[in-house]
């Protein structure tokens, strides 16, 4: 089993008005975290908290446990 993203987090952030340039400029999240998200890798709980606050969602809206 492995955790995987249920949604395209970068696209969801962009739709909410947070493009990657804004995220970096406002120091919301670093480039390393953005790259991890793009690559489908899991990030820290602090980063999940930030994403959930920006998107007004719960962690379960972002990730799921896959049996693949």
The first five atom37 places (N, CA, C, CB, O) and aatype in JSON, in Angstrom:
{
  "aatype": [20, 20, 20, 20, 20, 20, 20, 20, 20, 20, 20, 20, 20, 20, 20, 20, 20, 20, 20, 20, 20, 20, 20, 20, 20, 20, 20, 20, 20, 20, 20, 20, 20, 20, 20, 20, 20, 20, 20, 20, 20, 20, 20, 20, 20, 20, 20, 20, 20, 20, 20, 20, 20, 20, 20, 20, 20, 20, 20, 20, 20, 20, 20, 20, 20, 20, 20, 20],
  "atom_mask": [
    [1, 1, 1, 1, 1],
    [1, 1, 1, 1, 1],
    [1, 1, 1, 1, 1],
    [1, 1, 1, 1, 1],
    [1, 1, 1, 1, 1],
    [1, 1, 1, 1, 1],
    [1, 1, 1, 1, 1],
    [1, 1, 1, 1, 1],
    [1, 1, 1, 1, 1],
    [1, 1, 1, 1, 1],
    [1, 1, 1, 1, 1],
    [1, 1, 1, 1, 1],
    [1, 1, 1, 1, 1],
    [1, 1, 1, 1, 1],
    [1, 1, 1, 1, 1],
    [1, 1, 1, 1, 1],
    [1, 1, 1, 1, 1],
    [1, 1, 1, 1, 1],
    [1, 1, 1, 1, 1],
    [1, 1, 1, 1, 1],
    [1, 1, 1, 1, 1],
    [1, 1, 1, 1, 1],
    [1, 1, 1, 1, 1],
    [1, 1, 1, 1, 1],
    [1, 1, 1, 1, 1],
    [1, 1, 1, 1, 1],
    [1, 1, 1, 1, 1],
    [1, 1, 1, 1, 1],
    [1, 1, 1, 1, 1],
    [1, 1, 1, 1, 1],
    [1, 1, 1, 1, 1],
    [1, 1, 1, 1, 1],
    [1, 1, 1, 1, 1],
    [1, 1, 1, 1, 1],
    [1, 1, 1, 1, 1],
    [1, 1, 1, 1, 1],
    [1, 1, 1, 1, 1],
    [1, 1, 1, 1, 1],
    [1, 1, 1, 1, 1],
    [1, 1, 1, 1, 1],
    [1, 1, 1, 1, 1],
    [1, 1, 1, 1, 1],
    [1, 1, 1, 1, 1],
    [1, 1, 1, 1, 1],
    [1, 1, 1, 1, 1],
    [1, 1, 1, 1, 1],
    [1, 1, 1, 1, 1],
    [1, 1, 1, 1, 1],
    [1, 1, 1, 1, 1],
    [1, 1, 1, 1, 1],
    [1, 1, 1, 1, 1],
    [1, 1, 1, 1, 1],
    [1, 1, 1, 1, 1],
    [1, 1, 1, 1, 1],
    [1, 1, 1, 1, 1],
    [1, 1, 1, 1, 1],
    [1, 1, 1, 1, 1],
    [1, 1, 1, 1, 1],
    [1, 1, 1, 1, 1],
    [1, 1, 1, 1, 1],
    [1, 1, 1, 1, 1],
    [1, 1, 1, 1, 1],
    [1, 1, 1, 1, 1],
    [1, 1, 1, 1, 1],
    [1, 1, 1, 1, 1],
    [1, 1, 1, 1, 1],
    [1, 1, 1, 1, 1],
    [1, 1, 1, 1, 1]
  ],
  "atom_positions": [
    [[0.83, -1.19, 0.0], [0.0, 0.0, 0.0], [0.87, 1.25, 0.0], [-0.95, 0.0, 1.21], [1.98, 1.26, 0.55]],
    [[0.35, 2.27, -0.62], [1.11, 3.51, -0.7], [0.15, 4.69, -0.74], [2.04, 3.52, -1.94], [-0.96, 4.59, -1.28]],
    [[0.59, 5.8, -0.17], [-0.21, 7.02, -0.24], [0.01, 7.66, -1.61], [0.17, 8.0, 0.9], [1.12, 7.68, -2.14]],
    [[-1.08, 8.19, -2.17], [-0.96, 8.92, -3.44], [-1.95, 10.06, -3.43], [-1.21, 7.97, -4.66], [-2.93, 10.06, -2.68]],
    [[-1.68, 11.05, -4.28], [-2.55, 12.21, -4.38], [-3.82, 11.84, -5.14], [-1.82, 13.38, -5.08], [-3.77, 11.16, -6.16]],
    [[-4.96, 12.31, -4.63], [-6.25, 12.09, -5.29], [-6.5, 13.15, -6.36], [-7.38, 12.1, -4.26], [-7.25, 12.92, -7.31]],
    [[-5.87, 14.3, -6.19], [-6.08, 15.43, -7.11], [-4.73, 15.95, -7.58], [-6.9, 16.56, -6.43], [-3.69, 15.61, -7.02]],
    [[-4.76, 16.78, -8.6], [-3.56, 17.48, -9.05], [-3.45, 18.72, -8.14], [-3.63, 17.88, -10.61], [-4.12, 19.73, -8.37]],
    [[-2.61, 18.63, -7.14], [-2.5, 19.68, -6.12], [-2.05, 21.0, -6.73], [-1.52, 19.25, -5.02], [-2.6, 22.05, -6.39]],
    [[-1.08, 20.97, -7.62], [-0.58, 22.2, -8.25], [-1.71, 22.88, -9.04], [0.62, 21.88, -9.2], [-1.87, 24.1, -8.97]],
    [[-2.49, 22.1, -9.79], [-3.6, 22.66, -10.55], [-4.67, 23.24, -9.62], [-4.23, 21.57, -11.47], [-5.24, 24.3, -9.89]],
    [[-4.94, 22.55, -8.51], [-5.94, 23.03, -7.55], [-5.49, 24.34, -6.92], [-6.2, 21.97, -6.45], [-6.29, 25.25, -6.73]],
    [[-4.19, 24.44, -6.6], [-3.67, 25.68, -6.03], [-3.78, 26.81, -7.05], [-2.19, 25.5, -5.58], [-4.16, 27.93, -6.71]],
    [[-3.44, 26.51, -8.29], [-3.52, 27.52, -9.35], [-4.96, 28.0, -9.52], [-2.98, 26.95, -10.69], [-5.21, 29.19, -9.67]],
    [[-5.9, 27.06, -9.5], [-7.32, 27.4, -9.63], [-7.78, 28.29, -8.47], [-8.17, 26.11, -9.68], [-8.66, 29.13, -8.63]],
    [[-7.16, 28.09, -7.29], [-7.51, 28.89, -6.11], [-6.77, 30.23, -6.09], [-7.19, 28.1, -4.84], [-6.92, 31.01, -5.15]],
    [[-5.97, 30.51, -7.13], [-5.28, 31.79, -7.22], [-3.85, 31.78, -6.74], [-6.02, 32.79, -6.47], [-3.26, 32.84, -6.54]],
    [[-3.28, 30.59, -6.55], [-1.9, 30.47, -6.07], [-1.05, 29.77, -7.12], [-1.84, 29.7, -4.72], [-0.87, 28.56, -7.06]],
    [[-0.52, 30.55, -8.08], [0.38, 29.91, -9.04], [1.75, 29.71, -8.37], [0.51, 30.77, -10.34], [2.01, 30.26, -7.3]],
    [[2.6, 28.94, -9.01], [3.88, 28.59, -8.38], [4.76, 29.81, -8.12], [4.63, 27.6, -9.25], [5.49, 29.84, -7.13]],
    [[4.7, 30.81, -8.99], [5.48, 32.02, -8.75], [5.02, 32.73, -7.49], [5.39, 32.97, -9.95], [5.85, 33.16, -6.68]],
    [[3.71, 32.85, -7.3], [3.15, 33.48, -6.11], [3.54, 32.69, -4.86], [1.62, 33.59, -6.22], [3.91, 33.27, -3.84]],
    [[3.44, 31.37, -4.95], [3.77, 30.51, -3.8], [5.22, 30.72, -3.38], [3.53, 29.02, -4.14], [5.52, 30.8, -2.19]],
    [[6.12, 30.8, -4.37], [7.54, 31.0, -4.04], [7.8, 32.41, -3.54], [8.41, 30.71, -5.26], [8.49, 32.6, -2.54]],
    [[7.24, 33.42, -4.24], [7.47, 34.82, -3.85], [6.99, 35.12, -2.44], [6.78, 35.75, -4.83], [7.67, 35.8, -1.67]],
    [[5.81, 34.62, -2.11], [5.23, 34.88, -0.79], [5.74, 33.9, 0.27], [3.72, 34.8, -0.87], [5.29, 33.91, 1.41]],
    [[6.69, 33.05, -0.15], [7.31, 32.06, 0.75], [6.28, 31.18, 1.45], [8.16, 32.78, 1.8], [6.41, 30.85, 2.63]],
    [[5.26, 30.82, 0.7], [4.23, 29.92, 1.21], [4.79, 28.51, 1.27], [2.95, 29.98, 0.33], [4.52, 27.74, 2.19]],
    [[5.59, 28.18, 0.24], [6.16, 26.85, 0.12], [7.42, 26.97, -0.73], [5.14, 25.83, -0.51], [7.48, 27.78, -1.65]],
    [[8.42, 26.18, -0.42], [9.66, 26.23, -1.18], [9.61, 25.42, -2.46], [10.79, 25.73, -0.33], [8.72, 24.6, -2.66]],
    [[10.57, 25.67, -3.32], [10.66, 24.96, -4.6], [10.78, 23.46, -4.41], [11.84, 25.48, -5.41], [10.21, 22.69, -5.19]],
    [[11.52, 23.02, -3.39], [11.7, 21.59, -3.15], [10.36, 20.91, -2.89], [12.65, 21.35, -1.96], [10.11, 19.81, -3.38]],
    [[9.49, 21.56, -2.13], [8.17, 20.99, -1.84], [7.31, 20.97, -3.1], [7.47, 21.79, -0.73], [6.59, 20.0, -3.35]],
    [[7.38, 22.02, -3.89], [6.63, 22.06, -5.15], [7.08, 20.93, -6.08], [6.8, 23.42, -5.85], [6.26, 20.29, -6.74]],
    [[8.38, 20.7, -6.13], [8.91, 19.62, -6.97], [8.44, 18.25, -6.48], [10.44, 19.67, -7.0], [8.1, 17.38, -7.28]],
    [[8.42, 18.07, -5.16], [7.94, 16.8, -4.6], [6.48, 16.57, -4.98], [8.09, 16.79, -3.05], [6.1, 15.47, -5.38]],
    [[5.67, 17.62, -4.86], [4.25, 17.5, -5.21], [4.1, 17.16, -6.68], [3.49, 18.8, -4.87], [3.32, 16.28, -7.05]],
    [[4.85, 17.87, -7.54], [4.79, 17.6, -8.99], [5.16, 16.15, -9.29], [5.74, 18.54, -9.75], [4.59, 15.53, -10.18]],
    [[6.13, 15.62, -8.53], [6.6, 14.25, -8.75], [5.75, 13.2, -8.07], [8.01, 14.13, -8.27], [6.05, 12.01, -8.15]],
    [[4.68, 13.61, -7.41], [3.8, 12.65, -6.75], [4.32, 12.14, -5.43], [3.55, 11.51, -7.64], [3.78, 11.19, -4.87]],
    [[5.39, 12.77, -4.91], [5.96, 12.35, -3.63], [5.2, 13.01, -2.49], [7.46, 12.69, -3.56], [4.66, 14.11, -2.63]],
    [[5.18, 12.34, -1.37], [4.51, 12.9, -0.2], [5.38, 13.97, 0.44], [4.18, 11.79, 0.82], [6.61, 13.91, 0.41]],
    [[4.72, 14.96, 1.02], [5.4, 16.09, 1.67], [5.14, 16.02, 3.17], [4.93, 17.46, 1.08], [4.42, 15.14, 3.64]],
    [[5.71, 16.94, 3.91], [5.56, 16.96, 5.36], [4.13, 17.31, 5.76], [6.54, 17.96, 5.99], [3.37, 17.87, 4.97]],
    [[3.78, 16.96, 6.99], [2.44, 17.31, 7.5], [2.27, 18.82, 7.55], [2.22, 16.71, 8.91], [1.17, 19.33, 7.33]],
    [[3.34, 19.55, 7.83], [3.25, 21.02, 7.85], [2.88, 21.54, 6.47], [4.59, 21.64, 8.32], [2.1, 22.5, 6.36]],
    [[3.42, 20.93, 5.43], [3.09, 21.34, 4.07], [1.65, 20.97, 3.74], [4.05, 20.69, 3.06], [0.94, 21.75, 3.11]],
    [[1.21, 19.76, 4.16], [-0.19, 19.39, 3.96], [-1.12, 20.37, 4.65], [-0.45, 17.96, 4.48], [-2.16, 20.74, 4.11]],
    [[-0.73, 20.8, 5.85], [-1.54, 21.78, 6.58], [-1.64, 23.09, 5.79], [-0.93, 22.04, 7.97], [-2.72, 23.67, 5.69]],
    [[-0.53, 23.53, 5.25], [-0.52, 24.75, 4.44], [-1.44, 24.61, 3.22], [0.91, 25.09, 3.99], [-2.24, 25.49, 2.93]],
    [[-1.31, 23.48, 2.52], [-2.13, 23.24, 1.33], [-3.61, 23.21, 1.72], [-1.71, 21.91, 0.63], [-4.45, 23.81, 1.05]],
    [[-3.92, 22.5, 2.8], [-5.32, 22.42, 3.25], [-5.88, 23.8, 3.6], [-5.44, 21.48, 4.46], [-7.04, 24.09, 3.31]],
    [[-5.07, 24.63, 4.23], [-5.51, 25.98, 4.55], [-5.75, 26.81, 3.3], [-4.49, 26.68, 5.44], [-6.73, 27.55, 3.23]],
    [[-4.87, 26.69, 2.31], [-5.02, 27.44, 1.06], [-6.24, 26.99, 0.26], [-3.76, 27.3, 0.21], [-6.93, 27.8, -0.35]],
    [[-6.49, 25.68, 0.28], [-7.59, 25.12, -0.52], [-8.87, 24.94, 0.3], [-7.17, 23.79, -1.11], [-9.9, 24.53, -0.25]],
    [[-8.81, 25.24, 1.59], [-9.95, 25.06, 2.48], [-10.5, 23.63, 2.38], [-11.06, 26.08, 2.15], [-11.67, 23.41, 2.08]],
    [[-9.6, 22.66, 2.63], [-9.98, 21.26, 2.53], [-9.34, 20.45, 3.66], [-9.58, 20.68, 1.16], [-8.63, 21.01, 4.5]],
    [[-9.59, 19.16, 3.67], [-9.03, 18.24, 4.66], [-7.96, 17.39, 3.98], [-10.15, 17.35, 5.28], [-7.99, 17.22, 2.76]],
    [[-6.99, 16.84, 4.75], [-5.96, 15.99, 4.14], [-6.54, 14.84, 3.31], [-5.05, 15.43, 5.21], [-5.98, 14.47, 2.29]],
    [[-7.66, 14.28, 3.76], [-8.3, 13.19, 3.03], [-8.83, 13.6, 1.67], [-9.42, 12.64, 3.84], [-9.09, 12.75, 0.82]],
    [[-8.99, 14.91, 1.45], [-9.4, 15.41, 0.13], [-8.22, 15.38, -0.84], [-9.97, 16.84, 0.24], [-8.41, 15.41, -2.06]],
    [[-7.01, 15.32, -0.29], [-5.8, 15.39, -1.11], [-5.15, 14.05, -1.38], [-4.81, 16.28, -0.46], [-4.63, 13.8, -2.47]],
    [[-5.17, 13.17, -0.36], [-4.43, 11.9, -0.49], [-5.33, 10.71, -0.17], [-3.2, 11.89, 0.43], [-6.36, 10.84, 0.5]],
    [[-4.9, 9.55, -0.67], [-5.59, 8.31, -0.37], [-4.55, 7.19, -0.26], [-6.65, 7.98, -1.46], [-3.44, 7.3, -0.77]],
    [[-4.94, 6.13, 0.39], [-4.09, 4.97, 0.53], [-4.44, 4.01, -0.6], [-4.26, 4.29, 1.93], [-5.54, 3.47, -0.65]],
    [[-3.49, 3.79, -1.5], [-3.72, 2.98, -2.68], [-3.14, 1.58, -2.47], [-3.09, 3.64, -3.92], [-2.09, 1.42, -1.86]],
    [[-3.84, 0.57, -2.98], [-3.36, -0.8, -2.85], [-2.43, -1.2, -3.98], [-4.53, -1.74, -2.81], [-2.02, -2.36, -4.06]],
    [[-2.08, -0.27, -4.85], [-1.2, -0.56, -5.99], [0.18, -0.9, -5.55], [-1.14, 0.6, -6.94], [1.05, -1.18, -6.38]]
  ]
}
